[in-house]
Amino acid sequence: MKILHIETSSRNCSVALSDGEKLLCLCEEVSENYKQSESLHTFVEWALEGSEISLKDIDAVSLGKGPGSYTGLRIGAASAKGFCYGLEVPLIAVNSLETMIEPFLSQNYDVIIPLIDARRMEVYCAVFDGNLGEMISDTEAKILDEQSFKELEGKKILFVGDGAKKAKDILQISGAEFEENIYPSAKYLIKKSLEKFNQKDFEDVAYFEPFYLKDFHGVKKKSPENS
């Protein structure tokens, strides 16, 4: 079961190819300048070459659906849908926050909280059980303050992601641990994507939209009356 995995929700542009549970090849790069538009298709080509397979061998495409960068998600989704249409294979979508917790499961944490940096003091986050990996609280956009996550005081907590840096400076939770240089990665889409493939839990390619969580806020152009 060969699956192409795409994850572009953060500063990490990430592509992987897997066969069953085995990672065949991973190409990714973290960039402050969000290089998804420049790098994504090159990474797909490199991953195919590294795996020694061709596009026609792909059985499905999986995508980190967000939340995260609006532009990054849009680019990833457009590419994933294009591959699905061209290859006539199904599309699988996985919450990008789930890909951030997998390396830390079953390490004696009560809860793992991935934090994707958003604007100012805001993060995209969710709370997961540290052993089972099940989502305890829904994904949300949260403005951090000293009282954030106080209800979890007393538990062994791990915060992961590029939003953990500002969380570390703000939160007043004794004993919490922080892993800052963690980004959603295509290699951690493999397990969940395989589960969804076996369950035939596919997206409608024509109508699929990434999990933006919030509306896009671009720079408004001045109207003639205001110029």
C-alpha positions in Angstrom: 0.0 0.0 0.0 2.0 3.0 -1.3 0.9 6.4 -0.1 2.2 9.9 -0.9 2.1 12.1 2.2 2.1 15.9 2.0 2.4 18.3 5.0 2.6 22.0 4.4 0.7 23.6 7.3 3.7 25.1 8.9 7.2 26.4 8.2 8.1 22.8 7.4 7.5 21.8 3.8 7.4 18.0 4.1 6.8 15.1 1.7 7.1 11.4 2.4 6.4 8.1 0.7 5.4 4.9 2.5 4.7 1.3 1.7 2.4 0.0 4.4 3.9 1.2 7.7 7.4 1.5 6.3 8.8 5.0 5.5 10.4 4.8 2.1 11.7 8.4 1.7 11.3 11.7 3.4 12.1 15.2 2.0 11.5 18.2 4.2 12.9 21.6 5.1 12.0 24.1 7.7 12.1 27.7 6.4 11.2 31.0 8.0 10.0 32.1 4.6 7.5 29.4 3.9 8.9 27.8 0.7 6.0 25.4 0.0 5.3 27.0 -3.4 9.0 26.7 -4.4 9.8 23.3 -2.9 6.8 21.1 -2.7 6.8 19.5 -6.2 10.6 19.2 -6.1 10.3 17.3 -2.9 7.7 15.0 -4.4 10.1 14.3 -7.3 13.0 13.6 -4.9 10.8 11.4 -2.7 9.8 9.3 -5.7 13.4 9.0 -6.9 14.5 8.1 -3.4 11.8 5.4 -3.1 12.5 4.1 -6.6 8.8 4.2 -7.5 6.8 6.2 -10.0 3.6 8.2 -9.5 1.5 5.5 -11.2 2.4 3.2 -8.3 0.7 5.5 -5.7 -2.4 4.0 -4.1 -3.5 7.2 -2.2 -2.5 10.7 -1.2 -2.6 11.8 2.4 -2.5 15.4 3.5 -1.9 17.3 6.8 -5.2 19.3 6.6 -4.3 21.9 9.2 -4.8 24.0 11.1 -1.8 26.2 10.3 -0.6 28.6 7.6 -3.4 29.6 5.3 -1.2 29.9 2.2 0.7 26.7 3.1 -2.5 24.7 3.5 -3.9 26.1 0.3 -0.8 25.0 -1.7 -0.7 21.6 -0.1 -4.4 20.9 -0.7 -4.2 22.1 -4.3 -1.3 19.8 -5.0 -2.8 16.8 -3.2 -6.1 17.2 -5.1 -4.2 17.5 -8.4 -2.4 14.2 -7.7 -5.7 12.5 -6.7 -7.5 13.7 -9.9 -4.6 12.8 -12.2 -3.9 9.4 -10.6 -7.5 8.6 -9.8 -6.6 7.7 -6.2 -8.4 8.6 -2.9 -7.5 11.6 -0.7 -6.9 11.1 3.0 -6.8 14.1 5.4 -5.3 14.1 8.9 -5.3 16.9 11.6 -1.8 18.4 11.5 -1.7 18.6 15.3 -1.9 14.8 15.5 1.3 14.5 13.5 3.2 16.5 16.2 2.4 14.3 19.1 3.4 10.9 17.7 7.1 11.0 18.6 6.2 11.6 22.3 3.5 9.1 22.9 3.9 6.5 25.7 6.7 8.5 27.3 4.8 8.9 30.6 3.2 12.2 29.8 -0.4 12.6 31.0 -1.2 15.0 28.3 0.6 16.3 25.2 -0.4 19.7 23.8 0.8 20.7 20.3 0.9 24.4 19.7 1.2 25.9 16.2 2.3 29.6 16.3 -0.4 31.9 15.0 -0.6 35.7 15.3 0.7 37.6 18.3 -0.1 35.6 21.5 -2.4 33.2 19.6 -1.8 29.5 18.9 -3.7 26.7 17.3 -3.8 23.8 19.8 -5.6 20.7 21.1 -5.1 18.5 24.1 -4.2 14.8 23.6 -3.9 11.8 26.0 -0.2 11.2 26.4 -0.4 7.4 26.1 -3.3 6.6 23.8 -2.9 9.7 21.6 -6.7 10.4 21.7 -7.9 14.0 21.4 -9.2 15.2 24.8 -10.2 18.7 23.8 -11.1 19.9 20.3 -8.8 21.9 18.1 -9.0 25.7 18.7 -7.4 29.0 18.2 -6.4 30.1 21.7 -4.9 33.4 22.9 -2.4 32.6 25.6 -2.4 34.2 29.0 -1.1 33.2 32.5 -4.3 31.2 33.2 -4.2 29.1 30.0 -4.3 25.4 30.6 -4.4 26.0 34.4 -7.1 23.3 34.7 -4.4 20.7 33.9 -2.1 21.8 36.8 -0.8 18.7 38.6 -0.6 16.5 35.4 2.6 15.7 33.6 2.3 18.0 30.6 4.4 18.3 27.4 3.9 21.3 25.1 5.3 20.8 21.6 5.6 23.0 18.5 6.8 26.4 17.4 4.1 27.9 19.6 5.7 26.4 22.7 8.3 29.1 22.8 5.9 31.9 23.6 3.9 29.5 25.8 7.0 28.9 27.9 7.3 32.6 28.5 3.6 33.1 29.5 2.2 30.0 31.1 2.4 29.6 34.9 2.2 25.8 35.1 4.8 24.2 37.3 6.6 21.1 36.0 5.4 21.5 32.4 7.9 20.6 29.7 8.4 22.3 26.4 9.7 21.0 23.0 9.9 24.1 20.7 11.5 22.9 17.5 8.7 20.5 16.5 6.7 20.9 13.3 4.1 18.8 11.6 5.9 16.2 9.4 4.7 14.0 6.6 6.5 11.0 8.1 4.0 11.1 11.0 1.1 10.9 8.7 1.8 7.3 7.9 0.2 5.5 10.7 -3.1 7.5 10.8 -3.3 7.5 7.0 -3.0 3.8 6.8 -5.8 3.4 9.4 -8.0 5.7 7.4 -7.2 3.9 4.1 -8.1 0.5 5.6 -11.4 2.0 6.9 -12.0 3.7 3.5 -12.2 7.0 5.3 -11.6 9.2 2.3 -12.3 12.8 1.5 -14.5 14.1 -1.4 -11.7 15.4 -3.6 -14.0 17.9 -5.4 -15.3 19.5 -2.2 -12.4 19.1 0.2 -11.1 22.2 1.9 -8.3 22.4 4.4 -9.0 22.9 8.1 -8.2 26.6 8.1 -9.8 27.1 11.6 -9.9 30.8 11.0 -10.7 33.1 8.1 -7.8 34.4 6.1 -6.9 38.0 7.1 -5.0 39.6 4.2 -4.0 43.2 3.7 -7.0 45.2 2.5 -6.6 47.3 -0.6 -7.7 50.9 -0.3 -10.9 51.7 -2.1 -10.8 54.7 -4.5 -12.9 56.7 -2.0 -10.3 56.2 0.8 -7.2 56.7 -1.3 
